[in-house]
Amino acid sequence: MTTTTACSIAVLMATVILVAAATLSAAAGRCNVRKDLVIRQSLGEPQRDLSAKYTVEVVNQCSGDKERTGRPCSISKIHLQCGNFRSLVPVDPKLLRRIGSGVCLLNNGHSVRQNGNVSFVYANYRRNNLYVRSARCN
Ligand SMILES: *[C@@H]1O[C@H](CO)[C@@H](O)[C@H](O)[C@H]1NC(C)=O
């Protein structure tokens, strides 16, 4: 093997590694589901029976990766830590339903587009705390 060939191979390998690293960081940098999914919950509108009506909005605020891939980001399979979630008024199970102990599935697992949100109303005697447990960035 000549020095020139060895050198070309080294350059080629370095290029492959760089491209792979760039691809990985693009995928990883697309969204951070804990940061990009913002859960807004209203203060609670008092009802006659001492309960309150709360409006929840789960907003996808990821900024996407328009420069590199030209693709916006959507987030799917959103699982919330919802404790003992209860509502005195029915909540559409397609919007939120309990699927296990303390775990609720949002939007039937379907994706929420960039800048989009899923919103629902529930009523209870106290606020149900909701947190993002896991989700998938697409
Ligand atoms: C949530 O979506 C609704 C309907 O598309 C929109 O009117 C509302 O402004 C959105 N809320 C947020 C916080 O983005």
The ligand as an SDF file (V2000), in Angstrom:
LIG
                    3D

 14 14  0  0  0  0  0  0  0  0999 V2000
  -54.0390   25.4340   20.7430 C   0  0  0  0  0  0  0  0  0  0  0  0
  -54.7400   25.1330   19.5410 O   0  0  0  0  0  0  0  0  0  0  0  0
  -55.8730   25.9570   19.3270 C   0  0  0  0  0  0  0  0  0  0  0  0
  -56.5980   25.4270   18.1030 C   0  0  0  0  0  0  0  0  0  0  0  0
  -55.7220   25.1390   17.0670 O   0  0  0  0  0  0  0  0  0  0  0  0
  -55.4310   27.4130   19.2090 C   0  0  0  0  0  0  0  0  0  0  0  0
  -56.5340   28.2410   19.0290 O   0  0  0  0  0  0  0  0  0  0  0  0
  -54.6690   27.8130   20.4760 C   0  0  0  0  0  0  0  0  0  0  0  0
  -54.1630   29.1190   20.3470 O   0  0  0  0  0  0  0  0  0  0  0  0
  -53.5320   26.8470   20.7340 C   0  0  0  0  0  0  0  0  0  0  0  0
  -52.9090   27.1890   22.0050 N   0  0  0  0  0  0  0  0  0  0  0  0
  -51.5950   27.3490   22.1290 C   0  0  0  0  0  0  0  0  0  0  0  0
  -51.1170   27.6900   23.5020 C   0  0  0  0  0  0  0  0  0  0  0  0
  -50.8000   27.2270   21.1960 O   0  0  0  0  0  0  0  0  0  0  0  0
  1  2  1  0
  1 10  1  0
  2  3  1  0
  3  4  1  0
  3  6  1  0
  4  5  1  0
  6  7  1  0
  6  8  1  0
  8  9  1  0
  8 10  1  0
 10 11  1  0
 11 12  1  0
 12 13  1  0
 12 14  2  0
M  END
$$$$
